[in-house]
């Protein structure tokens, strides 16, 4: 079962501090998304997640790998 994106965003906030300035606006957008098919303003949920991943390359560790894999699986579906 896929977790809601806002839950994943809360998990990211819990495990990544401080959040990279370039990833922060996309993480904030993810807090308003339930599914990848939702929209945030004029942006699709898919683009918000993709831009977050592009800007989160500096986030490392076990939790980062697990959560990024979860988000990538959403994009691939």
Residue, then its C-alpha position, 0 to 999 in steps of 0.5 A: x500500500x502506498x503511503x500518502x505523500x503528506x505522511x512521507x513529507x512529515x517523515x522526511x522532516x523528521x529525518x532530514x534537518x536542516x532541509x536543503x534550501x532548494x528542496x524545501x519548497x518542494x517538501x512544503x508542496x508535498x505536505x499538501x499532497x495526498x496522492x501523486x495524481x493531486x495538484x499543488x497550485x499549478x504544479x502536478x504532484x508528479x512534478x513536485x515529487x520529481x523536483x524534490x528528488x532532484x534537489x534532495x541529492x545531498x540527503x543521505x543515509x538509510x532513511x533517505x534511501x528508503x524514502x527516496x525509493x518509495x517516492x521513485x516507485x510512485x513516479x514509476x507507477 
